[in-house]
Amino acid sequence: QTMSAHPEVLAATDDDIQKMLAAQVHIGTQNSDFMMAEYIWRRNAQGVHIINVGKTWEKLMLAARIIVAIENPLDVIAISARPYGQRAVLKFAQHTGAAAIAGRFTPGTFTNHITKQFKEPRLLVITDPRTDSQAVREASFVNLPVIAFCDSDSPLQYVDIAIPANNKGKLS
């Protein structure tokens, strides 16, 4: 299923694709999850899966349209427990006005309304479904949609929109 009905403005330019390739967004891992198989283009000689950059762009545009549809930017929370993802999450929050949780996610943030850091967001953006699994699980309890950057070996349980990308590299 492709998003061929999107406006011309959202089409990927050569410059966009070059930037994604330069950041090594297309490099996956040696392992692959069966749910991520539709996003994998092929394997290289070393056995590393190569992610389809066209599908990455389509999912990025879908995620962007969903994020824009939420009226209050503070209702969007970006989460990353990964060291390389924390700076990206903080920059995303700074530029969009969203909330950010960089570092350890405290269990009960979405489910335990007695805690001080209790939050009721409308959308969750995470950098890795494996390291941020506690946040994804809690989001499933409170019916929160989850947008996740998923590598070729990421589990997609409770993830609503998976953006196929290298989420382990420093540049990507």
KEMAR-890337 format. One record per atom (N, C-alpha, C): x, y, z; atom name. Coordinates in pm, whole numbers. Example, Ala and Ser with C-alpha at 12.3 -4.5 7.8 and 13.67 -1.06 7.14 Angstrom:
// residues 2
SITE,1319,-569,780,N
SITE,1230,-450,780,CA
SITE,1320,-330,780,C
SITE,1285,-225,708,N
SITE,1367,-106,714,CA
SITE,1290,3,787,C
***
This chain:
// residues 172
SITE,85,-117,0,N
SITE,0,0,0,CA
SITE,90,124,0,C
SITE,70,210,-100,N
SITE,152,330,-109,CA
SITE,66,453,-94,C
SITE,129,561,-56,N
SITE,59,688,-42,CA
SITE,76,769,-170,C
SITE,28,718,-280,N
SITE,47,788,-407,CA
SITE,-46,907,-421,C
SITE,-144,921,-332,N
SITE,-239,1031,-340,CA
SITE,-195,1154,-261,C
SITE,-68,1163,-227,N
SITE,-21,1277,-150,CA
SITE,12,1394,-243,C
SITE,4,1518,-191,N
SITE,33,1635,-273,CA
SITE,178,1635,-323,C
SITE,201,1707,-431,N
SITE,334,1714,-492,CA
SITE,438,1774,-397,C
SITE,393,1860,-306,N
SITE,484,1924,-211,CA
SITE,550,1820,-121,C
SITE,481,1711,-92,N
SITE,533,1609,-1,CA
SITE,618,1504,-70,C
SITE,634,1515,-201,N
SITE,716,1418,-273,CA
SITE,863,1437,-236,C
SITE,935,1327,-228,N
SITE,1077,1332,-191,CA
SITE,1159,1389,-307,C
SITE,1245,1484,-275,N
SITE,1334,1538,-377,CA
SITE,1465,1460,-373,C
SITE,1547,1477,-475,N
SITE,1678,1411,-478,CA
SITE,1763,1453,-358,C
SITE,1749,1580,-319,N
SITE,1824,1632,-205,CA
SITE,1783,1561,-75,C
SITE,1652,1537,-60,N
SITE,1604,1466,59,CA
SITE,1661,1325,66,C
SITE,1658,1256,-46,N
SITE,1709,1119,-51,CA
SITE,1860,1117,-25,C
SITE,1933,1213,-82,N
SITE,2078,1221,-60,CA
SITE,2111,1242,87,C
SITE,2033,1329,154,N
SITE,2056,1355,297,CA
SITE,2028,1230,380,C
SITE,1923,1156,343,N
SITE,1892,1034,417,CA
SITE,2001,929,396,C
SITE,2053,918,275,N
SITE,2160,822,249,CA
SITE,2289,864,319,C
SITE,2317,996,322,N
SITE,2438,1044,389,CA
SITE,2432,1018,539,C
SITE,2311,1024,596,N
SITE,2295,998,739,CA
SITE,2283,849,769,C
SITE,2294,766,667,N
SITE,2288,620,681,CA
SITE,2156,571,740,C
SITE,2047,637,701,N
SITE,1914,598,747,CA
SITE,1877,460,692,C
SITE,1932,426,577,N
SITE,1896,301,508,CA
SITE,1967,177,562,C
SITE,2065,193,649,N
SITE,2140,79,701,CA
SITE,2061,15,816,C
SITE,2025,-111,801,N
SITE,1953,-183,906,CA
SITE,2047,-262,993,C
SITE,2000,-375,1042,N
SITE,2082,-463,1124,CA
SITE,2093,-598,1054,C
SITE,2170,-689,1112,N
SITE,2182,-822,1053,CA
SITE,2058,-906,1080,C
SITE,1988,-877,1187,N
SITE,1864,-948,1219,CA
SITE,1746,-871,1162,C
SITE,1634,-941,1141,N
SITE,1514,-871,1099,CA
SITE,1392,-932,1166,C
SITE,1299,-847,1201,N
SITE,1171,-889,1257,CA
SITE,1077,-917,1141,C
SITE,993,-1018,1152,N
SITE,906,-1053,1040,CA
SITE,807,-941,1007,C
SITE,773,-858,1106,N
SITE,681,-746,1081,CA
SITE,749,-634,1000,C
SITE,881,-628,1005,N
SITE,954,-524,933,CA
SITE,995,-569,792,C
SITE,959,-690,753,N
SITE,1003,-746,625,CA
SITE,955,-662,506,C
SITE,838,-601,515,N
SITE,787,-522,403,CA
SITE,867,-394,379,C
SITE,944,-349,478,N
SITE,1022,-227,465,CA
SITE,1167,-254,424,C
SITE,1207,-380,421,N
SITE,1346,-413,388,CA
SITE,1358,-433,239,C
SITE,1455,-364,179,N
SITE,1476,-374,34,CA
SITE,1551,-502,0,C
SITE,1669,-523,62,N
SITE,1746,-645,41,CA
SITE,1857,-652,145,C
SITE,1940,-756,134,N
SITE,2057,-772,222,CA
SITE,2183,-748,142,C
SITE,2283,-688,205,N
SITE,2410,-669,134,CA
SITE,2500,-791,157,C
SITE,2621,-786,105,N
SITE,2712,-900,111,CA
SITE,2752,-937,254,C
SITE,2751,-840,344,N
SITE,2786,-866,484,CA
SITE,2668,-921,564,C
SITE,2551,-930,502,N
SITE,2433,-980,571,CA
SITE,2353,-873,641,C
SITE,2385,-746,617,N
SITE,2313,-636,680,CA
SITE,2192,-602,593,C
SITE,2077,-587,655,N
SITE,1956,-553,582,CA
SITE,1959,-406,539,C
SITE,1915,-380,416,N
SITE,1907,-243,365,CA
SITE,1759,-202,363,C
SITE,1728,-90,426,N
SITE,1590,-43,437,CA
SITE,1552,37,313,C
SITE,1430,20,267,N
SITE,1378,92,151,CA
SITE,1355,238,188,C
SITE,1433,328,130,N
SITE,1428,471,166,CA
SITE,1297,534,119,C
SITE,1241,486,10,N
SITE,1113,538,-38,CA
SITE,1002,516,63,C
SITE,1000,398,123,N
SITE,898,369,225,CA
SITE,925,450,352,C
SITE,1053,474,382,N
SITE,1086,559,497,CA
SITE,1029,699,475,C
SITE,1045,754,355,N
SITE,994,888,325,CA
SITE,842,892,335,C
SITE,775,790,281,N
SITE,628,786,286,CA
SITE,579,785,430,C
SITE,642,704,514,N
SITE,600,697,654,CA
SITE,633,826,730,C
SITE,745,891,695,N
SITE,779,1020,756,CA
SITE,672,1124,724,C
SITE,626,1127,598,N
SITE,523,1222,559,CA
SITE,390,1191,627,C
SITE,357,1065,641,N
SITE,235,1025,712,CA
SITE,242,1069,858,C
SITE,358,1045,921,N
SITE,376,1084,1061,CA
SITE,369,1236,1077,C
SITE,428,1308,982,N
SITE,425,1455,989,CA
SITE,282,1507,979,C
SITE,203,1446,892,N
SITE,63,1488,878,CA
SITE,-16,1460,1005,C
SITE,15,1351,1073,N
SITE,-54,1318,1198,CA
SITE,-13,1415,1309,C
SITE,116,1444,1318,N
SITE,166,1535,1422,CA
SITE,105,1674,1403,C
SITE,95,1720,1279,N
SITE,40,1853,1250,CA
SITE,-109,1859,1285,C
SITE,-179,1747,1276,N
SITE,-323,1744,1302,CA
SITE,-358,1765,1449,C
SITE,-261,1753,1538,N
SITE,-289,1773,1681,CA
SITE,-277,1921,1713,C
SITE,-386,1977,1767,N
SITE,-395,2122,1787,CA
SITE,-289,2177,1882,C
SITE,-280,2117,2000,N
SITE,-186,2164,2102,CA
SITE,-57,2084,2092,C
SITE,56,2150,2058,N
SITE,181,2075,2045,CA
SITE,227,2008,2175,C
SITE,184,2058,2289,N
SITE,223,1995,2416,CA
SITE,156,1859,2437,C
SITE,55,1828,2354,N
SITE,-10,1697,2361,CA
SITE,72,1590,2291,C
SITE,183,1628,2228,N
SITE,273,1533,2164,CA
SITE,395,1515,2255,C
SITE,428,1391,2286,N
SITE,547,1365,2369,CA
SITE,646,1283,2288,C
SITE,769,1329,2283,N
SITE,878,1256,2217,CA
SITE,964,1194,2325,C
SITE,993,1064,2309,N
SITE,1067,990,2411,CA
SITE,1187,919,2349,C
SITE,1301,925,2420,N
SITE,1417,848,2380,CA
SITE,1502,812,2501,C
SITE,1528,684,2516,N
SITE,1620,640,2621,CA
SITE,1759,619,2563,C
SITE,1769,618,2429,N
SITE,1897,597,2362,CA
SITE,1982,724,2367,C
SITE,2112,712,2390,N
SITE,2198,830,2398,CA
SITE,2195,918,2272,C
SITE,2199,855,2153,N
SITE,2200,934,2031,CA
SITE,2062,993,2000,C
SITE,1957,935,2054,N
SITE,1823,984,2027,CA
SITE,1780,1097,2120,C
SITE,1849,1113,2232,N
SITE,1807,1213,2330,CA
SITE,1821,1354,2277,C
SITE,1930,1383,2208,N
SITE,1950,1517,2152,CA
SITE,1845,1544,2045,C
SITE,1813,1444,1964,N
SITE,1713,1459,1858,CA
SITE,1575,1486,1917,C
SITE,1541,1417,2024,N
SITE,1413,1434,2089,CA
SITE,1401,1575,2148,C
SITE,1509,1623,2212,N
SITE,1507,1757,2269,CA
SITE,1497,1864,2161,C
SITE,1566,1844,2048,N
SITE,1557,1939,1937,CA
SITE,1418,1938,1875,C
SITE,1359,1819,1859,N
SITE,1222,1808,1807,CA
SITE,1126,1885,1897,C
SITE,1139,1867,2027,N
SITE,1052,1936,2122,CA
SITE,1073,2087,2117,C
SITE,1197,2130,2102,N
SITE,1227,2273,2097,CA
SITE,1167,2337,1973,C
SITE,1178,2270,1858,N
SITE,1131,2328,1732,CA
SITE,980,2319,1714,C
SITE,916,2219,1773,N
SITE,773,2201,1752,CA
SITE,688,2244,1870,C
SITE,748,2263,1986,N
SITE,672,2298,2104,CA
SITE,617,2176,2177,C
SITE,660,2057,2136,N
SITE,614,1933,2200,CA
SITE,690,1911,2331,C
SITE,643,1815,2407,N
SITE,711,1778,2531,CA
SITE,812,1668,2499,C
SITE,918,1660,2579,N
SITE,1021,1559,2556,CA
SITE,1056,1488,2686,C
SITE,1080,1359,2675,N
SITE,1134,1281,2787,CA
SITE,1262,1216,2734,C
SITE,1376,1276,2770,N
SITE,1505,1224,2727,CA
SITE,1568,1151,2844,C
SITE,1613,1031,2820,N
SITE,1671,952,2928,CA
SITE,1572,848,2975,C
SITE,1578,815,3100,N
SITE,1495,707,3153,CA
SITE,1348,747,3159,C
SITE,1262,660,3109,N
SITE,1117,679,3118,CA
SITE,1070,620,3251,C
SITE,1005,701,3332,N
SITE,957,655,3462,CA
SITE,829,575,3443,C
SITE,826,450,3484,N
SITE,703,372,3471,CA
SITE,587,436,3546,C
SITE,471,436,3486,N
SITE,353,497,3547,CA
SITE,328,638,3501,C
SITE,412,692,3412,N
SITE,395,830,3365,CA
SITE,260,849,3295,C
SITE,212,748,3224,N
SITE,84,760,3154,CA
SITE,-31,691,3226,C
SITE,0,601,3320,N
SITE,-106,521,3382,CA
SITE,-133,554,3528,C
SITE,-35,602,3603,N
SITE,-53,629,3745,CA
SITE,-76,777,3768,C
SITE,-202,817,3785,N
SITE,-236,960,3795,CA
SITE,-199,1022,3929,C
SITE,-146,943,4020,N
SITE,-105,997,4151,CA
SITE,34,1059,4143,C
SITE,118,1012,4052,N
SITE,256,1060,4045,CA
SITE,263,1205,3998,C
SITE,373,1271,4032,N
SITE,392,1411,3995,CA
SITE,409,1429,3845,C
SITE,479,1336,3781,N
SITE,508,1350,3638,CA
SITE,401,1286,3551,C
SITE,280,1266,3602,N
SITE,171,1207,3524,CA
SITE,138,1296,3405,C
SITE,126,1233,3289,N
SITE,96,1307,3166,CA
SITE,-14,1235,3090,C
SITE,-97,1312,3021,N
SITE,-201,1257,2935,CA
SITE,-184,1313,2794,C
SITE,-87,1264,2719,N
SITE,-67,1316,2583,CA
SITE,-169,1256,2486,C
SITE,-170,1309,2364,N
SITE,-256,1254,2259,CA
SITE,-177,1175,2156,C
SITE,-43,1190,2158,N
SITE,42,1120,2062,CA
SITE,180,1098,2123,C
SITE,239,984,2089,N
SITE,370,948,2140,CA
SITE,464,925,2022,C
SITE,581,989,2023,N
SITE,682,967,1920,CA
SITE,805,910,1992,C
SITE,850,791,1950,N
SITE,963,729,2017,CA
SITE,1071,693,1916,C
SITE,1195,681,1965,N
SITE,1307,655,1875,CA
SITE,1337,506,1858,C
SITE,1300,424,1955,N
SITE,1327,281,1943,CA
SITE,1226,202,2025,C
SITE,1144,118,1961,N
SITE,1043,43,2036,CA
SITE,1102,-59,2133,C
SITE,1228,-97,2114,N
SITE,1287,-195,2206,CA
SITE,1335,-127,2334,C
SITE,1410,-19,2324,N
SITE,1460,47,2446,CA
SITE,1350,128,2515,C
SITE,1252,174,2439,N
SITE,1141,252,2498,CA
SITE,1018,163,2514,C
SITE,1039,36,2541,N
SITE,926,-59,2546,CA
SITE,828,-29,2659,C
SITE,876,23,2770,N
SITE,786,56,2882,CA
SITE,688,165,2840,C
SITE,736,268,2771,N
SITE,647,376,2725,CA
SITE,546,324,2624,C
SITE,590,237,2534,N
SITE,500,181,2433,CA
SITE,393,95,2500,C
SITE,431,15,2598,N
SITE,336,-70,2667,CA
SITE,233,14,2742,C
SITE,278,118,2812,N
SITE,185,204,2884,CA
SITE,92,278,2788,C
SITE,145,317,2673,N
SITE,61,384,2573,CA
SITE,-51,292,2527,C
SITE,-23,163,2518,N
SITE,-127,69,2477,CA
SITE,-238,57,2582,C
SITE,-202,77,2708,N
SITE,-302,69,2816,CA
SITE,-399,186,2810,C
SITE,-352,303,2768,N
SITE,-436,423,2769,CA
SITE,-476,468,2628,C
SITE,-465,377,2531,N
SITE,-507,403,2393,CA
SITE,-438,524,2330,C
SITE,-308,531,2347,N
SITE,-228,637,2286,CA
SITE,-172,590,2153,C
SITE,-188,664,2046,N
SITE,-121,625,1922,CA
SITE,30,646,1934,C
SITE,108,552,1876,N
SITE,253,554,1887,CA
SITE,314,560,1748,C
SITE,401,660,1727,N
SITE,483,669,1607,CA
SITE,624,632,1650,C
SITE,685,535,1581,N
SITE,816,487,1625,CA
SITE,912,477,1507,C
SITE,1037,517,1530,N
SITE,1145,492,1434,CA
SITE,1191,349,1459,C
SITE,1174,262,1359,N
SITE,1201,120,1377,CA
SITE,1312,73,1286,C
SITE,1409,3,1343,N
SITE,1514,-59,1264,CA
SITE,1464,-193,1212,C
SITE,1545,-263,1135,N
SITE,1499,-388,1073,CA
SITE,1470,-497,1176,C
SITE,1519,-482,1299,N
SITE,1494,-585,1401,CA
SITE,1400,-538,1513,C
SITE,1329,-427,1492,N
SITE,1243,-371,1597,CA
SITE,1112,-447,1608,C
SITE,1067,-472,1731,N
SITE,935,-533,1750,CA
SITE,826,-427,1727,C
SITE,721,-462,1653,N
SITE,618,-365,1619,CA
SITE,490,-381,1701,C
SITE,496,-456,1810,N
SITE,377,-472,1892,CA
SITE,343,-338,1958,C
SITE,218,-296,1948,N
SITE,164,-170,2001,CA
SITE,216,-46,1930,C
SITE,288,-60,1819,N
SITE,333,54,1741,CA
SITE,233,77,1629,C
SITE,178,199,1621,N
SITE,76,228,1520,CA
SITE,138,267,1386,C
SITE,239,353,1389,N
SITE,307,392,1266,CA
SITE,455,366,1285,C
SITE,509,277,1204,N
SITE,651,244,1210,CA
SITE,722,316,1097,C
SITE,818,401,1131,N
SITE,900,468,1031,CA
SITE,1028,386,1019,C
SITE,1045,315,906,N
SITE,1164,230,894,CA
SITE,1289,315,877,C
SITE,1381,304,971,N
SITE,1504,384,967,CA
SITE,1606,322,1060,C
SITE,1732,358,1039,N
SITE,1839,317,1127,CA
SITE,1827,399,1255,C
SITE,1787,338,1364,N
SITE,1774,414,1489,CA
SITE,1890,389,1584,C
SITE,1996,324,1534,N
SITE,2112,295,1619,CA
SITE,2234,378,1581,C
SITE,2234,438,1464,N
SITE,2350,513,1419,CA
SITE,2355,653,1479,C
SITE,2476,704,1491,N
SITE,2495,838,1548,CA
SITE,2439,945,1456,C
SITE,2456,929,1325,N
SITE,2412,1031,1231,CA
SITE,2264,1024,1197,C
SITE,2209,904,1199,N
SITE,2071,891,1154,CA
SITE,1973,929,1264,C
***
